[in-house]
Amino acid sequence: MELRHLRYFLTLAEELHFGNAAKRLFISQPPLSRQIKELEEELGAILFFRDNKRVELTEAGKFFRKETEMLMKKLASVQQQTYQIHHSLAGEIKIGYISSVDKSKLGLLIQKLQKLYPYVQTKLFELSTIRQIEALDNGKMDIGIIRSPSSSPHLATEQLYKDGFCLAVPNAFDLPATFSTLAKEPFISYHAKYAPVYHNEMLAYCAQMGFMPTLHHECNNISSILELVHLNAGITVVPQSVQYQYSHLAIRFINVDKIAIKTDILLAYAKENEHPVLPIMRQFILDLFKKS
């Protein structure tokens, strides 16, 4: 039994007409009849009732059609997997991101990648911009979402969006008449060395509000910072983009429109990276984040 026997059988089972099936297969009718007869002889079963007026599947033919369709689908899947492995469309791709990135968009990104490349394993790493740049430079990561600027000449970058800042306080917090008195409040943020560019921009934002923060608690991700604010441990300044991700917390986000300090959020990847999935991944990320 050869694959052509199965293809001929399935085509005839769909058409139930030798002439129409032969046309679809680009062969004449006698070879098709011969192939079906060979298949029946090998199986030891009659697959079709046929006379001058009609062609119908027998009960054995109906069973064989169902099983053959499943077999052909499995074969197509095996062919696709073999192709992807041969062309390196399997294995893993490593993605870094800063903690303020919208996680729902990352979820959509993973879903799209899995649908298109089911044999590629995606690994996500929440890292500061500095650590992402180092990992990208060393080939330990394929693509990153970082906060500008990029200090590496080996990386290509593309802007995803601009992100400003906002003040975040507990819901029960009494906002003072002037922002200058916020200097007395416990302040929660990153350590300066963990995210130096972010730290400097955040201080500039606070300065324009009229106060210099008193740092009491340090964290290494946005989630922890905002959880502490939610628990009335202090106040903070965070990227504007996160206020929509953490609306479930007991926090008020206060946007000061007159302060125009913004940073660019960038897509970054090594110029020499030849991972075959990278171009598609890059376009997915651009499409997802540039919509917002």
N, C-alpha and C positions, 0 to 999 in steps of 0.2 A: 504494500500500500504506500502510495506517494502523496505528497501534498496536493498535487494536481487532481488526484481522485477526489479528495475532500472538497476542493474548490469547485470542481465540476458538479459534485453532488449537491452542494449548498445552493449553487446557482439554479440548478434544475428544480430543487425543492422550493425555491422562491417563485420561479416562473411557472412551474407545472406545465411546461410546453417545451418540447425538444428544440423546435425551430427558434423560439425566442431566446432560450438559454444559450444555444450555439452562437447566435448573433452577439450576445453579451460577452461571450468568451472569445469571440473572433476566431471561431473554428467552424467547420461544416458539421452537419448533423450526424453523419455516420461515425466520425471519431468520438463524438460525445456519447453516442449510444454504446460504442465499444468500451469506453472507459467506465461507464456506469455498470455494464455487464461484468467487467473485470472486478469491479469493487464488490458487486453482489456475490460473485463466485468466491472471492477471498473471504468475505464475511460469512458465507454460507446462509444468506438470508435474502429474501426479495424485499427491496426497498421501495419500489414503485409498482402500483397497478397501472398498466398502460394498454390502451387499445387505439383504434383509429380516431376515437372521439375525445379521449381525455387521458390525463396523467394524474395520478393521486398517490400520495404517500401511504404506505402500509403502516400498521402499528409499529413494526420494527423500524420502518423508515422515519417515523415521527420521533422515536426514541433516539435513533442515530443522529438525526438533525440536531436535536437539543444538545446532545453530548458533543457533537462536532463543533457547534457554534461556541460552546464554552472552551473547547480546546483551541480554537482559532484565536479567541480573545486572549487566552493565556499566552499563546505563541507571539501575538502582537506585543504583549507586555514584555516578554522576554527579549524580543528584538529591540524594543525601545531601551530597555535597561542595558543591554549589551552595547548599543550605540553610544549611550551616555557615558558608560564606563570607559569605552575606547577613546572618546573625545574629552575625557576628564570632566564630564558633566556629572560627576559623583564626587564623593569625598566630603569636604567641609569648607565652609566659608565663615570667616570670623569678622564680626561687626562690633565696633565700639560705639559708645554714645555717652554724652554727658547726662547727668541725672535729671536735668530739666526737660529733656526731650519727651514729647507726648508718647506715652507707652501704648496708647490705642493705635497710633500710627505704626509703631513697631510691630504690633500684632497683625495689622493688615499686610505689612511688608512680608512677614513670615508666611502668612497664608498664601499670598501670591507666589512667593518663591517655591513653596512646597507643591503648589498645583502645577507649576511649570517644570520644576526640577525635583521630582519626588525622591531622588536618590542623593540629593545634596543635604548634608546635615548643617544646620545653621547654629552657630555659637555666638551668643550675645555677651558683651562685657560692658558693665557700667564703670567708666573710668574718667578721670579728669582729662582735660585737654593735653596737659603735659605728658601724661602716661600714654595716651593714645598716639601722640606724635612719635614718641619713642618706640612704641610697638609697631607702628606703620613703617618707620625707618628701618627697623630690624627684621621686617618681614614676618613678624609674629601675629599681625592682624591685616586683614584685606581692605577694610573700609571703615571710616570713622565719621561720626558726627561731632564736631568740635566747636568751640567758641573761638572766634578770631582774636588775634592773628595767628597764622601758622608760621612757626620759626624755622621750618625745614625746607631747604631748597629741593629736596627729593620728592616732595609731595605736590600733587595737583589738587587744587581746591575749587569748589563752586559754591556760591551763596545759596542757602536754602531759604532763609528769612532773617529779618531783623528782630531783635528782642530787646525790649526796654526793661525797666524795673518798676516795682511797686512795693509799698510798705505793707507788711502783714502783721496783724495784731490779733489777740484773742477777742472773741465776740464780746466778752464782758469788760474789755479794756476801755477806760474813759479817755478818749482822744483829747489831748490838751489843746488849749486855744492857740498855742504857738508850738511848732515842731521842735524848737530849740530845747525844750524841756525833755525831749525823748532821750537826750544824752544820759539821763539818770536811770533809764530803764535797762534791765538785763538784756543784752543783745546776743542773738544766736546766729552763727554763720559758719562758713568754711574756715579752716586754718589758712592763713595767708600763703604759706608755701604750697598748699595743696592745689589752689587755683589762684595764682598771683594776679593774672589779668582780670579775672572776675572780681577779686578782692579790691583791686584798685578802682575799678569802675563802680563797684558798690559804694566805696568810700566817697567817690566823687558825687554820687547820687545823694548820699546822706548829707554831704557838705552843702549841696545846693538846696536841700530841704532846711538846712540851718542847724544841724547838730553833728557831733562826732560820736559814733557809737561806742559804748563800753562793752567789749566782748566778754561774755561770761561763759558761754557754752560753744564748743566747736564740734562740728559733725562733718562727715565726708560725703553726704548726699542730701538732696533736697527733701526727700521723704522724712528723714530723721529731723531735719531742721523744722519742718512744718508740724510734725507730730509734737515737738516740744512747745511750739507756739500754741497749738491746740490744747495742750495740757497746762497752759498759763505759766510756762517757765520763762517767758520773755517775748521779745518782739524781733522782727527781722526785716530785711529787704531781700526780695527774691525776684527772679525774672518774671516779667508780666505773663509769659506763656503758661506758667504753672497754675495760675489762679483758677483756670477752667478745669484743671485735672484734679484739684483738691477741694472742690466746692462742698464735698461731704464733711469736711472738718469744720469745727466751730471757730472759724477764722474770718476776719474781715480783711479784704484786700483793698488798699487805698491807692488809687492812681493819681499822681500829681501831673497833670497834663503839661504844665509849664516847663517841666524838666525833660529835656529831649535827649538824655543820654541813652544810647542804644549800642548794642554789639551785634556783629554779624555771626549767625550760626552757619557753619560751613560743612559741606561734604568734603572729605579728604581721603585720598588714596595715593599709594606710591606710583610715580610715573612709570616705573618699570614693571609694575604688577601685571602679569599676563593671565591671571585666573580667568578661565573662559566664561564664568558666570558674572564677572565684575561689570561688564557693560550693561547687562540687563538689570542687575542690582542697582547700579548707579541711576538708571533711568526710572526704576521703581521709586527710589527715594526722592528724586527730584520731583516726580509727579505727585507723590503723596504730600510733601511738605510745601511745595510751591502753590498748592491749592488753597492753603490756609492764609 
